[in-house]
Amino acid sequence: MTGINVFEEAQKQIRIACEKLEVDRGYYEILKQPERVMEVSFPVRMDDGRVEVFTGYRSQHDDTLGPAKGGIRFHPLVTADEVKALSMWMTIKCALVGVPFGGGKGGVNCNPKKLSYGELERIARGYIRSIAPIVGSEKDIPAPDVYTNEKVMAWMVDEFSKLKGYTDYGVVTGKPLILGGSAARDEATAMGCFITTKEALKKFNLSVNKATVCIQGFGNAGFNLAKILFDSGAKIIGVSDSRGGLFNPEGINPKELLEVKNSKGSVVYGSGKVITNEELLELNCDVLIPAALENQITEKNVHNIKAKIVSEAANGPTTTAASKILYKKGILVVPDILASAGGVTVSYFEWVQNKTGYYWDYDEVTQKLEKMMVNAFKDIFDMHQKNQVDIREAAFLIAIKRIVEGLKYKLS
């Protein structure tokens, strides 16, 4: 990550959209800060018997269109500014795809790679106990994010239900199927990015099975996306994780590479040339997919980007300034608030299923997801062409317009 402040980036994007829409300055003043940010400290008994205190955060940006919604990440670089920015982007993302949620985000400052299974569970339970007063199926619904998964969500829903005295499956999404999870939730973020990338390729008269792809990040989103693309005939020529990257012009089989990563700890032990994460971003390919952390494409490296399409599976991987340069270069950016919206869309489906007690099968979930993602891409592309702005700006214009419309009723 660079020294760029992601919170200031999010504020800038919202301000630009408000100015272009020529809305009352007061709406920007409302949206430039989260409604509520909670910082918590909680003790955890470690495996060696000592007590360690962890710091966690939960940001709730705006509830105009519905309760807050957003992931919880376990990462050593979690900060208050990061979760505030991510909660703001979640508000935009939800408004953009049309799910009735506002934006939320949370995290715990810890290094999961150095924690045992038992320590992770105690951190997860300690964190949800600490933020319990401000979350719930009607208030704020967390979900998995970086280094959290369905097991973490299962611990959290169990701990929250103990506090309430009844089972509340709707308090989090991304749960195991047996505990009220939704079909297709695990690969939802990847699937949403795949659907929008497919739509973007059509603008270049390209099909998935003729596309070359590079993916930065090989976690849940990165691996699942690589697998879906590979199964659809795309040639994956570059992949990376936190320890480095791998380049193979003959193509990379992500399923085989996952076995290598699981056995040796990194994709760099796979078949191909070892490269850096920075070099991966600059490879010559049709589609570049940043699926790791924020601020990976900046003014420092944007001129070296050679892809036709940048599909942002990660949150905030491209700075505002770099995004403008990509637009001028004719590179089509599928912005994070659309490309990574598959996760929150299927989370919404999961929440609806929890509320009704009626569960859909895999085909029904994926059909609903495809319809919403394709419609959102069309709306954004039409706005982009109509207003001659880059696609990220178009996405913000659509989302902010919808939120402001809701705010007008709240403030009348």
Residue, then its C-alpha position, 0 to 999 in steps of 0.5 A: m500500500t502507498g501513503i495515500n489516505v483512502f478516506e480522503e480518496a472516498q471523500k473526493q469521489i463523493r464530492i466530485a459526484c455531488e458537484k457534477l450533479e449540482v446538488d445542495r452542498g449540504y448533501y455532500e456534508i452529510l455524506k462525507q463522514p460516516e454517521r457512526v464509527m465505533e472503536v473497541s478494545f477487547p481482551v483475548r486469552m492467547d494459547d500460551g496463557r497471556v492476555e492480549v488486547f486487540t483493537g477493532y472498528r465498525s463504521q456505519h456510513d449512511d442508512t438512507l436506503g437501508p441498514a448498514k452492510g459490509g464486511i469485517r476484515f482481520h488484517p494488521l493494517v486495519t485503521a479507522d480511516e480505512v474502515k470509514a472509507l470502505s463503509m462509504w464505498m459500500t454505501i455507493k455500491c449498494a445504491l448502484v446495484g439497487v440493494p436496500f442497504g447503506g454502507g458499513k465496514g469493520g475490522v480487527n487489527c491483527n495478523p491472522k497468519k500468526l494466530s491459531y485456530g482457537e485464537l482466531e475464534r476468540i478474537a471473532r467472538g470478542y469483536i462481535r461482543s464488543i460491537a453488538p450494541i450497534v449491529g443486528s439484522e435490522k441495523d447493521i449486517p456484517a459479512p466476510d472480508v479480507y482473512t475472514n470466512e464462513k467459519v468466522m461468521a458462524w462464530m459471530v452469529d453464535e456469539f451474537s445469538k447467545l447475547k440476544g437469547y435467541t438465534d438471529y441468523g440475519v445478523v451476518t451474511g456469508k455463513p455456512l449453508i447449514l446455518g442460514g447461508s445462501a447458495a453461491r455466496d462463497e464465489a459471489t464476489a468473483m461471479g459478479c466481477f466475471i459477469t461485469t468483465k464479460e460485459a466489458l469485453k463485449k465493448f472491445n468485441l472480445s469474448v472470454n474464451k479469447a481473453t488473456v487475464c492477469i489477477q493480483g491476489f489469490g484469496n477467495a475472490g482472486f482464486n474463485l475468479a481465476k477458476i471461473l475465467f479458466d473454466s470459461g476458456a480465458k487464458i490466465i497468464g499472471v497471478s500473484d499473492s502477498r509474497g509475489g507473482l507468477f507469469n506464464p504466457e502459456g497459461i496457468n491452471p488456477k486449480e493446480l496453482l491452488e494445490v501448490k499454494n496450499s502445500k508451499g505457501s505461495v503461488v511463486y512456487g508454481s510453473g512460470k517466471v517469478i515476478t513482483n506484484e508491481e510487475l504483474l500489474e504492468l503485464n501485457c494482457d486484455v484484462l487486469i484484475p486487482a483483487a488484493l488491497e487498496n491503492q495498487i494503481t497510482e500515478k506512479n505506475v498507471h502509465n505502465i498499465k497495458a491492459k484493455i480492461v481493469s476489473e477491480a475485484a478489490n476495494g479501492p485498488t485504483t486512485t482517483a487520479a490514476s483512474k482519470i489517466l486510465y480513461k484518457k488512455g482508453i482503458l476501460v475500468v470496471p470500478d470496484i463499486l460495480a465489479s466487487a458488488g456480487g458479494v453484497t448482492v448475494s449477501y442481500f439475497e441471503w438476508v432476504q432468505n433469512k428473513t423469510g425462512y425460504y431458501w433458493d437453489y444455486d441456479e436461482v441465486t446466480q440467475k438473479l445475480e446476473k440480472m442485477m449485475v448486467n442491468a447495473f453495468k448497462d446503467i453505468f455505461d449509458m451514463h458514461q456515454k451520455n455524460q462523457v465521464d469515466i465509468r467510475e464517475a458514472a457509477f458515483l453519479i448514479a449512486i449519489k443521485r439515488i442516495v440524495e433522492g432518499l435523503k430529500y425525503k428524510l430531510s423534508 
